[in-house]
Structures are given as C-alpha cells and as structure tokens.
Amino acid sequence: MWCGIGYLSAEALSSSIMGAAKRMDAP
C-alpha cells in the first residue's frame, strides 16, 4: 500500500517537473 502511494507521488512529482520544464522551454 505505502509502496503504491510513494510510486504515485513520485510519478506526479516527476510529471509536474516535466510540465514546468516544458513551460519554461516554450517561447
């Protein structure tokens, strides 16, 4: 259970970081 929560939070964190990076790259 806790492993799943940790995985989901890490997935959300990485996706939010990728989204922020894409917004910074956009002109």
GUZA-151309 format. One record per residue: x, y, z of N, C-alpha, C, O in turn; residue in three letters. Coordinates in Angstrom, 2 decimals. Example, Ala and Ser with C-alpha at 12.3 -4.5 7.8 and 13.67 -1.06 7.14 Angstrom:
// GUZA-151309
NODE     n.xx     n.yy     n.zz    ca.xx    ca.yy    ca.zz     c.xx     c.yy     c.zz     o.xx     o.yy     o.zz  resn
NODE    13.19    -5.69     7.80    12.30    -4.50     7.80    13.20    -3.30     7.80    14.24    -3.32     8.46   ala
NODE    12.85    -2.25     7.08    13.67    -1.06     7.14    12.90     0.03     7.87    13.41     1.14     8.04   ser
This chain:
// GUZA-151309
NODE     n.xx     n.yy     n.zz    ca.xx    ca.yy    ca.zz     c.xx     c.yy     c.zz     o.xx     o.yy     o.zz  resn
NODE     0.83    -1.20     0.00     0.00     0.00     0.00     0.87     1.26     0.00     0.73     2.13    -0.86   met
NODE     1.79     1.35     0.99     2.64     2.53     1.06     3.55     2.63    -0.17     3.86     3.72    -0.64   trp
NODE     3.96     1.47    -0.69     4.81     1.48    -1.89     4.05     2.12    -3.04     4.61     2.91    -3.80   cys
NODE     2.77     1.78    -3.17     1.95     2.34    -4.26     1.81     3.85    -4.11     1.89     4.59    -5.09   gly
NODE     1.59     4.30    -2.86     1.45     5.73    -2.62     2.75     6.46    -2.96     2.72     7.51    -3.60   ile
NODE     3.87     5.89    -2.55     5.16     6.51    -2.85     5.41     6.57    -4.35     5.94     7.56    -4.87   gly
NODE     5.02     5.49    -5.05     5.21     5.45    -6.51     4.34     6.50    -7.18     4.80     7.21    -8.08   tyr
NODE     3.08     6.61    -6.75     2.17     7.57    -7.37     2.64     9.00    -7.11     2.57     9.84    -8.01   leu
NODE     3.11     9.29    -5.89     3.56    10.65    -5.59     4.82    10.98    -6.39     4.98    12.11    -6.85   ser
NODE     5.71    10.00    -6.55     6.93    10.23    -7.33     6.55    10.47    -8.79     7.15    11.31    -9.46   ala
NODE     5.56     9.72    -9.29     5.10     9.87   -10.67     4.52    11.27   -10.88     4.81    11.93   -11.87   glu
NODE     3.70    11.71    -9.93     3.08    13.04   -10.04     4.15    14.13    -9.95     4.10    15.12   -10.68   ala
NODE     5.12    13.93    -9.06     6.18    14.93    -8.89     7.00    15.06   -10.17     7.27    16.17   -10.62   leu
NODE     7.40    13.92   -10.75     8.21    13.96   -11.97     7.41    14.57   -13.12     7.96    15.32   -13.93   ser
NODE     6.12    14.25   -13.21     5.31    14.78   -14.31     5.13    16.29   -14.15     5.13    17.01   -15.15   ser
NODE     4.98    16.77   -12.92     4.83    18.20   -12.70     6.13    18.93   -13.03     6.11    20.04   -13.55   ser
NODE     7.26    18.30   -12.71     8.56    18.90   -13.03     8.74    18.96   -14.55     9.21    19.97   -15.08   ile
NODE     8.37    17.89   -15.24     8.49    17.87   -16.70     7.59    18.94   -17.31     7.99    19.62   -18.25   met
NODE     6.38    19.11   -16.77     5.45    20.11   -17.28     6.02    21.52   -17.08     5.90    22.36   -17.96   gly
NODE     6.63    21.77   -15.92     7.21    23.08   -15.65     8.37    23.34   -16.61     8.53    24.45   -17.10   ala
NODE     9.17    22.31   -16.87    10.31    22.46   -17.78     9.81    22.78   -19.18    10.39    23.61   -19.88   ala
NODE     8.73    22.12   -19.60     8.19    22.36   -20.94     7.67    23.79   -21.04     7.83    24.45   -22.08   lys
NODE     7.03    24.29   -19.97     6.52    25.66   -20.00     7.68    26.65   -20.07     7.57    27.67   -20.74   arg
NODE     8.77    26.36   -19.39     9.93    27.26   -19.42    10.56    27.26   -20.81    11.04    28.29   -21.28   met
NODE    10.57    26.08   -21.47    11.16    25.99   -22.81    10.32    26.75   -23.84    10.86    27.27   -24.81   asp
NODE     8.99    26.81   -23.63     8.11    27.46   -24.60     8.42    28.96   -24.68     8.69    29.59   -23.66   ala
NODE     8.38    29.52   -25.86     8.67    30.95   -26.06     7.55    31.83   -25.50     7.62    33.05   -25.58   pro
